């Protein structure tokens, strides 16, 4: 079984005709790295004005970035999240932030696919993997920490598989997709508690009123693929849908996918022989621990990043899994690897040199 792990760098470098070095190309909706989600120069920056409850968080992040351009956004968000322990209203700000992230990523995804004419590195990767699978007969398992739908779009463009229901992500015998941090088209179902209240049918008002009422909502382990998050008018009578997106924080981000996905992933990891990571820094501690518990010992990992140095840094993060028998840094970036199909096929067929751990 093959495991492919996709990080933010894979979406950022998803079109080889538009170089990732150009973070803010005029008029371009290139998928952002985490550090650019709240950047005031981004083409989507003005959307922040629609989420006033998220304003304090966005302003804190921007201030920190002005003071230190290398500051970790995940660390800043972890500190803000920890404030909720003594300042409960921070939960409202964080709820509003998930709505902001959903709107931004959904807009970026749609615009970027149009900009790329629906031809992405994800599609090229899936095509190569399907050709390899035709002879290897091995299952392909994707784990992506990206909220966008670039991977789903690539799979749907080349196979009969669809992703209209949660079960369809993990039921296929050939390709499975796991999204531990959630997805832009997923909703988590909450149940109302306490006093009821009615809310508006205007979408921005709904987002604000749901965020303000987050302390009256109880989360469940139920998720749904849901393009619209407009819920019922009476929160006392029906479930409420919130974006199933994990706020990107340092150390341990919350899982935002169902328990049956988590259990299926554990089973799949126990059968994995080879791992390819693309644009993933290995910063998710909870997933590192999860791999330590469930990944089959003796696997080989190829780490694709924008440079050899970045690949080795990622290796230093994921080596704590202690399940890898060999590794190899691949400093070509996603586009570079897709432009070298011979090398990719060598990786898939175990013909690329590796270093024993």
C-alpha positions in Angstrom: 0.0 0.0 0.0 1.2 3.5 -0.9 0.7 6.5 1.5 0.9 10.0 0.0 0.8 12.9 2.5 0.1 16.4 1.1 0.8 19.6 3.0 0.2 23.2 2.2 3.3 23.3 -0.1 1.5 20.9 -2.4 -1.4 23.2 -3.0 0.8 26.3 -3.2 3.0 24.6 -5.9 0.1 23.0 -7.8 0.7 24.6 -11.2 4.2 24.4 -12.7 3.4 27.4 -15.1 2.9 29.7 -12.1 6.1 29.6 -10.0 5.6 29.3 -6.2 8.2 32.0 -5.7 5.6 34.6 -6.7 3.5 34.5 -3.5 1.3 37.4 -4.5 1.1 37.6 -8.3 -1.2 40.4 -9.3 -4.7 39.1 -9.8 -3.7 35.5 -8.9 -5.5 33.2 -6.4 -2.5 30.9 -5.7 -3.4 28.7 -2.7 -1.6 30.3 0.2 0.9 28.9 2.7 -0.3 29.1 6.3 1.8 32.2 6.8 -0.1 34.0 4.1 -3.7 33.2 5.0 -4.1 36.6 6.8 -1.6 38.7 4.8 -2.9 42.2 4.0 -1.4 42.1 0.5 -3.3 38.9 -0.5 -6.0 39.4 -3.1 -8.6 38.0 -0.6 -7.5 40.3 2.3 -10.6 42.5 2.0 -12.8 39.5 2.9 -11.6 39.9 6.5 -14.0 42.9 6.8 -16.9 40.6 6.6 -15.9 38.7 9.8 -15.6 41.4 12.5 -15.6 38.9 15.3 -12.5 37.4 13.8 -10.9 40.8 13.5 -8.9 40.8 16.8 -7.3 37.5 15.8 -6.4 38.7 12.3 -5.0 41.9 13.6 -2.9 40.2 16.2 -1.5 37.9 13.5 -0.7 40.8 11.2 1.0 42.8 14.0 3.2 39.8 14.9 4.1 39.4 11.2 5.1 43.1 11.0 7.3 42.7 14.1 8.8 39.4 13.0 8.5 38.2 9.4 9.5 34.7 10.4 7.0 34.3 13.2 5.1 31.1 13.2 1.4 31.7 12.6 0.6 28.3 14.2 2.4 29.4 17.4 0.5 32.7 17.4 -2.8 30.9 16.9 -1.9 28.4 19.7 -1.3 31.3 22.1 -4.7 32.9 21.1 -6.5 29.5 21.5 -5.0 29.1 24.9 -6.4 32.4 26.0 -9.9 30.9 25.8 -9.1 29.0 29.0 -9.4 32.3 30.9 -11.3 34.4 28.4 -14.3 32.3 27.1 -15.3 35.0 24.6 -12.2 34.0 22.6 -14.2 30.9 21.5 -16.5 33.3 19.5 -13.5 34.9 17.8 -12.1 31.4 16.9 -15.5 30.3 15.6 -15.7 33.4 13.3 -12.2 32.6 12.2 -13.2 29.2 10.9 -15.9 30.9 8.8 -13.3 33.3 7.4 -11.0 30.4 6.5 -13.8 28.5 4.8 -14.8 31.5 2.7 -11.1 32.3 1.7 -10.2 28.7 0.9 -13.4 28.1 -1.1 -12.8 31.3 -3.1 -9.2 30.5 -3.7 -9.9 26.9 -4.7 -12.5 27.9 -7.3 -10.5 30.8 -8.8 -7.2 28.8 -8.8 -8.8 25.9 -10.7 -10.2 28.3 -13.3 -6.8 30.0 -13.5 -5.1 26.7 -14.0 -7.8 25.5 -16.5 -8.4 22.6 -14.2 -4.9 21.2 -14.9 -2.9 20.9 -11.7 0.0 18.9 -10.4 -2.5 17.0 -8.3 -4.1 15.7 -11.5 -0.8 14.8 -13.0 0.1 12.9 -9.7 -3.2 11.0 -9.6 -2.7 10.0 -13.3 0.8 8.7 -12.6 -0.4 6.8 -9.5 -3.3 5.2 -11.4 -0.9 4.0 -14.1 1.4 2.5 -11.4 -1.6 1.0 -9.6 -2.7 -0.8 -12.8 0.4 -3.1 -12.5 1.1 -2.9 -8.8 -2.5 -3.6 -7.7 -1.8 -1.6 -4.5 -4.2 0.7 -2.8 -3.4 4.4 -2.8 -4.1 6.3 0.4 -3.9 10.0 0.6 -3.7 12.0 3.8 -4.0 15.7 3.1 -3.8 18.5 5.6 -5.2 21.0 3.1 -8.7 22.3 3.3 -9.1 22.8 -0.4 -10.5 20.4 -3.0 -7.7 20.2 -5.5 -7.1 16.5 -4.7 -10.8 15.6 -4.9 -11.1 17.5 -8.2 -8.1 15.6 -9.6 -9.5 12.2 -8.6 -13.0 13.0 -9.9 -11.6 14.2 -13.3 -9.8 10.8 -13.9 -12.0 8.2 -12.1 -15.7 7.5 -11.5 -15.1 8.3 -7.8 -17.1 11.1 -6.3 -17.0 12.9 -2.9 -20.6 13.9 -2.3 -20.9 12.0 1.0 -18.5 11.5 3.9 -18.3 7.7 3.3 -17.1 8.1 -0.2 -13.8 9.4 1.1 -12.9 6.1 2.6 -15.1 3.4 1.0 -13.2 3.0 -2.3 -10.9 0.0 -2.5 -8.5 1.8 -4.9 -8.1 5.3 -3.6 -8.9 6.7 -0.2 -8.7 10.3 1.0 -8.3 11.2 4.6 -8.5 14.9 5.7 -7.6 15.1 9.5 -7.9 18.9 9.6 -11.2 19.0 7.8 -12.3 20.3 4.4 -13.8 23.4 3.0 -16.9 21.5 1.9 -17.4 19.7 5.3 -19.6 20.8 8.1 -19.5 19.5 11.7 -22.9 19.1 13.3 -23.6 20.9 16.6 -26.7 20.6 18.8 -28.2 23.6 20.5 -28.3 23.8 24.3 -29.6 26.5 26.6 -31.9 29.2 25.5 -33.1 29.2 21.9 -32.7 32.1 19.5 -33.6 32.8 15.9 -31.1 34.0 13.3 -31.1 35.7 10.0 -31.3 34.2 6.5 -28.5 36.6 5.3 -25.4 34.5 5.2 -23.0 36.9 6.9 -25.5 37.5 9.7 -25.8 33.7 10.1 -22.1 33.4 10.5 -21.9 36.1 13.1 -24.9 34.9 15.1 -23.7 31.3 15.1 -20.2 32.5 16.2 -21.8 34.6 19.0 -23.8 31.6 20.1 -21.0 29.1 20.1 -21.3 28.7 23.9 -24.8 27.4 23.4 -23.8 24.7 20.9 -22.6 21.2 21.7 -20.3 19.5 19.1 -20.9 16.0 17.9 -18.9 13.5 16.0 -21.3 13.8 13.0 -20.0 15.4 9.8 -21.6 16.1 6.5 -20.4 17.1 3.0 -22.4 20.4 2.8 -21.8 23.2 0.3 -24.0 25.6 2.1 -23.8 26.2 5.8 -27.1 28.0 6.0 -28.9 26.1 8.7 -32.4 26.1 10.2 -33.9 29.4 11.4 -34.5 28.1 14.9 -31.3 26.8 16.5 -33.4 25.3 19.4 -35.1 22.8 17.0 -32.5 21.6 14.5 -28.8 20.8 14.3 -26.4 23.7 13.4 -23.6 23.3 10.8 -20.2 24.9 11.4 -17.2 24.6 9.1 -15.2 21.4 9.8 -11.9 23.1 9.7 -9.1 22.8 12.3 -7.6 26.2 13.1 -3.8 25.8 12.2 -2.1 25.8 15.6 1.4 24.7 16.7 1.8 21.3 18.3 -1.6 19.5 18.4 -4.4 20.7 16.1 -7.8 19.3 16.7 -8.9 16.4 14.5 -11.8 17.5 12.3 -12.9 14.3 10.7 -15.2 11.5 11.9 -14.1 8.6 14.1 -14.8 6.1 11.4 -12.3 7.9 9.2 -9.8 7.8 12.0 -10.3 4.1 12.6 -10.0 3.3 8.9 -6.8 5.3 8.6 -5.3 3.4 11.5 -6.1 0.1 9.7 -4.6 1.4 6.4 -1.4 2.7 8.0 -0.8 -0.8 9.3 -0.5 -2.0 5.7 1.6 0.8 4.2 5.0 -0.1 2.7 6.0 3.2 1.0 5.3 6.8 1.9 5.7 10.0 -0.2 5.2 13.4 1.4 4.7 16.4 -0.7 4.9 20.0 0.6 4.5 18.7 4.2 6.7 20.0 7.0 5.8 17.3 9.5 4.6 19.8 12.1 1.4 18.0 13.1 2.4 16.4 16.4 -0.8 14.5 16.8 -0.4 12.9 13.4 3.2 12.0 14.1 2.1 10.3 17.2 -0.7 8.5 15.3 1.8 7.2 12.8 4.1 6.1 15.6 1.2 4.0 17.0 -0.1 2.6 13.7 2.3 2.9 10.8 3.8 -0.4 9.6 7.5 -0.7 10.7 10.1 -0.9 8.0 8.5 1.6 5.5 10.4 3.9 3.2 9.7 7.6 2.9 10.5 10.1 0.2 10.2 13.7 1.3 9.3 16.2 -1.5 9.9 19.9 -0.6 11.1 23.0 -2.4 14.7 22.3 -1.5 17.0 19.7 -0.1 17.4 21.7 3.0 13.6 21.9 3.5 13.3 18.2 2.9 15.9 17.4 5.6 14.2 19.7 8.0 10.9 17.9 7.4 12.8 14.6 8.0 14.0 15.8 11.3 10.4 16.4 12.3 9.0 13.1 11.1 11.9 10.8 12.0 10.4 10.6 15.5 7.8 8.3 14.0 10.5 5.6 14.3 8.8 3.4 11.7 10.9 4.3 8.7 13.7 1.9 7.5 15.0 4.4 4.9 14.4 7.9 3.7 15.3 10.2 0.8 15.0 14.0 0.5 13.6 15.2 -2.8 14.3 18.9 -3.2 12.6 19.4 -6.5 9.3 20.7 -5.2 6.0 19.4 -6.4 6.3 20.9 -9.9 9.8 19.7 -10.3 8.8 16.1 -9.4 5.8 16.2 -11.8 8.2 17.4 -14.6 10.4 14.4 -14.0 8.0 11.4 -14.3 11.0 9.0 -14.6 12.1 9.9 -11.1 8.6 9.6 -9.8 8.2 6.2 -11.3 11.6 5.2 -9.8 10.3 6.2 -6.4 7.1 4.3 -6.9 9.0 1.2 -8.0 11.6 1.3 -5.3 14.4 2.2 -7.7 15.4 5.6 -6.2 18.4 5.6 -3.8 17.6 6.0 -0.1 19.5 6.4 3.2 19.0 3.8 5.9 17.9 5.2 9.2 
